[in-house]
């Protein structure tokens, strides 16, 4: 499966809120680094992260563009509340090996009425 196809599948599963199915798109030792947070390492930890996030806030990913360059895919997205971001995905053997995401954490927390960390 081409990297662009993996990301289209990722968006579909993400929007379903199924953390277990979403984690299956990742390599066992994958890294998910949302730059607003510390990196999450390993498929099991990534599953736990998504499970927690899906239970905390209703998140919807609306793709604006999906680009592919070799074994990399880039997702430019927005959500219904106006938040925008982008993600870079390194796809190896049809699975996500590395993901880095850029988005405004403070705006996300405020939009979802979540507590703002003091530190």
Secondary structure, DSSP 8 states (H G I E B T S, - for coil): --HHHHHHHHHHHHHHT-HHHHHTTEEEEEEEEETTS--EESHHHHHHHHHHHHHH-----EEEEEEEETTEEEEEEE-TTS-EEEEEEEEETTEEEEEEEEE-HHHHHHHTT------
